[in-house]
Amino acid sequence: MTVQQQSLFFLHLSVLIFGGTALFSKLIGLPALDITVYRTGVAAIVLFILLTLQKKKVRLEHPKDYGIALLLGVVVGLHWVTYFASMQMAGITIGVIAFFTYPVITVFLEPLLNRTSGYKKPQRKDIVIAFLVLLGIFLLIPDIHLGNQVTLGIVTGVISACLFSLRNVLHKNYFSHYSGPHAMLYQTLIAFLMLGLFIEVPIADVTTRDWSLILLVGVVFTAAPHALLASSLRHLTATTAGLISCLQPLYASVLAFLLLSERVEVLTIVGGVLVISAALFETWSVSKGR
């Protein structure tokens, strides 16, 4: 196996693990906010231990970076809460598809927040792609009113996508000079401290089964895929990573079917194809500078 093939394997494995993260919204018997609190707490501890063992400094370089870390932590915390809540309300497949509107959202959001260049109007193709995404989301909705759990879950998934896009753009512009584990330590820690004030189920009341799943999602499904992704990017381009990451909804859907017997309707498949195709095209198009 060549270095490139091994990196490609690591990349697919990381995307598969990321897809499996969605399953914990159904497997853990806690509200979405509580899952996020305990997951971020475990992840922060693991990342702190990792940085300490590697003898890397934990402090940030500049005082202003702590303000940026605070903002990123708040955004990523809200993203994870809405991500899990979307899966719990709409189901894993529909929730993940709704979330994967984020590549298209990023295309419109990034020019607004890019500090190195002025605002650039979206191109005609971007507007067409955005329309296809809206059509795909429309096909997912069984009944257009917020009293419907699936509809509310889709709206929540799109909100999660907006938050994820915002986090990525802010991180790229203001925090990318820190390593992945270093940056994620602060983001998970801040998310834990912020959301920990609102937990519904205290630590003492969490079952042993749920604790084992929380440890699993905090360590294996948070730290491991980020490490695999970082390793793969040493020999693969970010474009390749972006394109392959669009397989995450497929992986999540297959895992949900195999492990949770979650089935999907034909319209869900059609809507999903539109959304994921749009994400694939935008990722490819941006990489080509078109």
C-alpha positions as a printed Julia matrix, in Angstrom:
290×3 Matrix{Float64}:
   0.0    0.0     0.0
   1.44   3.37   -1.04
   1.5    6.42    1.23
  -1.29   8.0    -0.82
  -3.43   4.86   -0.61
  -2.9    4.65    3.12
  -3.84   8.33    3.5
  -6.96   7.74    1.43
  -7.87   4.81    3.7
  -7.35   7.01    6.79
  -9.56   9.7     5.22
 -12.42   7.31    4.44
 -12.13   5.8     7.91
 -12.32   9.24    9.55
 -15.42  10.15    7.49
 -17.0    6.8     8.38
 -16.37   7.47   12.09
 -17.76  10.99   11.78
 -20.86   9.45   10.18
 -21.17   7.08   13.11
 -21.24  10.01   15.54
 -24.85  10.69   14.55
 -25.91   7.28   15.93
 -25.24   8.43   19.48
 -28.15  10.88   19.28
 -30.38   7.79   19.38
 -28.2    5.4    21.41
 -27.6    7.69   24.4
 -30.74   8.16   26.48
 -30.11  11.83   27.26
 -31.28  15.18   25.81
 -29.12  16.64   23.04
 -27.72  19.34   25.32
 -26.65  16.82   27.98
 -24.98  14.61   25.36
 -23.03  17.63   24.13
 -21.97  18.67   27.63
 -20.62  15.26   28.62
 -19.07  14.66   25.19
 -17.2   17.99   25.21
 -16.07  17.4    28.78
 -14.58  14.01   27.92
 -13.03  15.36   24.71
 -11.44  18.32   26.53
  -9.82  16.01   29.09
  -8.51  13.67   26.38
  -7.09  16.58   24.34
  -5.44  18.09   27.42
  -3.78  14.76   28.24
  -2.69  14.38   24.6
  -1.05  17.83   24.49
   0.61  17.23   27.87
   2.05  13.86   26.8
   3.37  15.48   23.61
   4.91  18.23   25.79
   3.16  20.93   23.79
   2.12  24.19   25.39
  -1.51  24.64   26.3
  -1.57  28.43   26.67
  -2.47  30.63   23.71
   0.06  33.0    22.16
  -1.84  36.3    22.38
  -4.44  37.67   24.84
  -6.87  38.43   21.99
  -6.81  34.75   21.03
  -8.7   33.9    24.22
 -11.59  36.07   23.03
 -11.58  34.3    19.67
 -11.45  30.92   21.42
 -14.43  31.97   23.55
 -16.45  32.87   20.46
 -15.5   29.65   18.67
 -16.36  27.58   21.74
 -19.82  29.15   22.0
 -20.51  28.59   18.29
 -19.26  24.99   18.24
 -21.2   24.18   21.43
 -24.45  25.45   19.9
 -23.61  23.57   16.69
 -23.25  20.24   18.5
 -26.47  20.74   20.49
 -28.48  21.51   17.36
 -26.73  18.66   15.48
 -27.81  16.01   18.0
 -31.24  17.6    18.47
 -31.83  17.46   14.72
 -31.08  13.71   14.65
 -33.35  13.06   17.62
 -36.27  14.89   16.02
 -35.94  14.08   12.31
 -33.98  10.82   12.35
 -30.34  10.28   11.53
 -30.55  10.19    7.74
 -32.68  13.31    7.34
 -30.78  15.15   10.08
 -27.4   14.49    8.45
 -28.7   15.52    5.02
 -30.05  18.79    6.47
 -26.7   19.41    8.13
 -24.84  18.88    4.86
 -26.22  22.11    3.5
 -23.15  23.64    5.18
 -20.8   23.54    2.12
 -23.26  25.68    0.17
 -23.92  27.97    3.15
 -20.16  28.45    3.48
 -19.92  29.67   -0.12
 -22.28  32.56    0.74
 -20.96  33.18    4.26
 -17.21  33.18    3.65
 -17.05  36.32    1.48
 -18.9   38.25    4.2
 -16.36  37.35    6.88
 -13.15  37.09    4.86
 -10.76  39.64    6.34
  -8.25  39.43    3.48
 -10.51  40.46    0.62
 -13.61  42.51   -0.03
 -17.11  41.13   -0.43
 -17.69  39.22   -3.65
 -21.2   38.72   -4.95
 -22.28  35.08   -5.34
 -22.03  33.83   -8.89
 -25.05  32.66  -10.86
 -24.08  29.02  -10.38
 -24.06  29.51   -6.6
 -27.63  30.81   -6.7
 -28.7   27.84   -8.83
 -27.0   25.41   -6.44
 -28.64  27.12   -3.46
 -32.02  26.7    -5.16
 -31.35  22.97   -5.67
 -30.44  22.65   -1.99
 -33.69  24.36   -0.99
 -35.57  21.99   -3.3
 -33.78  19.02   -1.74
 -34.67  20.22    1.76
 -38.29  20.79    0.65
 -38.53  17.16   -0.48
 -37.41  16.03    2.99
 -40.24  17.87    4.72
 -43.31  15.65    5.3
 -45.6   18.45    6.48
 -44.69  22.13    6.33
 -45.37  23.39    9.85
 -43.12  23.57   12.88
 -45.48  21.43   14.94
 -44.16  18.46   12.99
 -41.07  16.89   14.63
 -39.38  16.03   11.34
 -39.85  19.56    9.99
 -38.51  21.04   13.22
 -35.58  18.63   13.05
 -34.76  19.72    9.5
 -34.86  23.4    10.5
 -32.62  22.6    13.46
 -30.22  20.71   11.17
 -29.93  23.71    8.84
 -29.28  25.97   11.85
 -26.55  23.53   12.9
 -25.1   23.78    9.38
 -25.07  27.59    9.62
 -23.27  27.43   12.97
 -20.75  24.9    11.62
 -20.06  27.1     8.58
 -19.61  30.13   10.84
 -17.21  28.22   13.06
 -15.14  27.0    10.1
 -14.85  30.46    8.53
 -13.95  32.13   11.84
 -11.42  29.39   12.62
  -9.81  29.69    9.2
  -9.48  33.48    9.45
  -8.52  33.91   13.1
  -7.42  30.63   14.71
  -5.83  28.42   12.05
  -2.29  29.11   13.34
  -3.0   26.66   16.18
  -2.89  22.88   15.74
  -6.13  20.9    15.59
  -5.86  19.39   19.11
  -4.81  22.76   20.59
  -7.73  24.61   18.99
 -10.25  21.88   19.82
  -9.13  21.8    23.46
 -10.32  25.37   23.98
 -13.46  24.96   21.91
 -14.59  21.79   23.71
 -13.68  23.24   27.12
 -15.62  26.46   26.53
 -18.6   24.55   25.13
 -18.56  22.31   28.22
 -18.42  25.25   30.66
 -21.11  27.21   28.79
 -23.62  24.39   28.34
 -22.9   22.69   31.65
 -25.06  25.32   33.38
 -28.16  23.97   31.64
 -27.91  20.18   31.96
 -31.11  18.33   32.82
 -29.58  15.04   33.99
 -26.88  15.38   36.69
 -23.74  13.26   36.54
 -24.94  11.01   39.37
 -28.12  10.14   37.45
 -26.41   9.13   34.19
 -26.59   5.36   33.76
 -23.51   3.17   33.39
 -24.56   2.31   29.83
 -24.87   5.97   28.87
 -21.5    6.76   30.47
 -19.83   4.05   28.41
 -21.38   5.5    25.24
 -20.39   9.04   26.24
 -16.78   7.91   26.74
 -16.93   6.15   23.39
 -18.22   9.2    21.5
 -15.89  11.55   23.38
 -12.72   9.55   22.76
 -13.15   7.29   19.73
 -15.67   9.38   17.78
 -14.1   12.77   18.52
 -10.35  12.46   19.04
  -9.69   9.51   16.7
 -11.3   10.85   13.48
  -9.61  14.23   13.91
  -6.25  12.46   14.26
  -6.93  10.29   11.18
  -8.02  13.33    9.19
  -4.87  15.25   10.17
  -2.71  12.27    9.16
  -4.43  11.91    5.78
  -3.98  15.6     4.94
  -0.21  15.18    5.06
  -0.37  13.42    1.68
  -3.78  14.43    0.29
  -5.2   17.8    -0.69
  -7.91  19.62    1.25
 -10.04  19.36   -1.89
  -9.91  15.55   -1.77
 -10.84  15.66    1.9
 -13.77  17.97    1.18
 -15.13  15.82   -1.63
 -14.84  12.55    0.3
 -16.42  14.14    3.4
 -19.62  14.42    1.35
 -19.89  10.64    1.74
 -20.67  11.15    5.43
 -24.47  11.18    4.95
 -24.22   7.9     3.02
 -22.13   6.29    5.75
 -24.48   7.63    8.44
 -27.56   6.35    6.58
 -26.09   2.86    6.09
 -25.02   2.63    9.74
 -28.45   3.85   10.9
 -30.11   1.19    8.74
 -27.81  -1.64    9.87
 -27.67  -0.79   13.58
 -30.96   1.01   14.25
 -33.16  -0.35   11.42
 -33.9    3.22   10.32
 -35.47   3.21    6.86
 -35.83   6.12    4.43
 -38.53   7.13    1.97
 -37.99   7.6    -1.76
 -38.45  11.39   -1.5
 -35.8   11.46    1.23
 -33.36   9.73   -1.11
 -34.16  12.18   -3.93
 -33.82  15.18   -1.62
 -30.61  13.78   -0.21
 -29.15  13.28   -3.67
 -29.89  16.93   -4.54
 -28.32  18.27   -1.33
 -25.23  16.06   -1.41
 -24.72  16.62   -5.15
 -24.83  20.36   -4.52
 -22.28  19.99   -1.72
 -20.02  17.91   -3.96
 -20.27  20.37   -6.85
 -19.6   23.43   -4.68
 -16.58  21.77   -3.07
 -15.18  20.82   -6.45
 -16.03  24.19   -8.0
 -14.38  26.21   -5.24
 -11.25  24.05   -5.49
 -11.06  24.89   -9.19
 -11.53  28.59   -8.54
 -14.71  28.79  -10.57
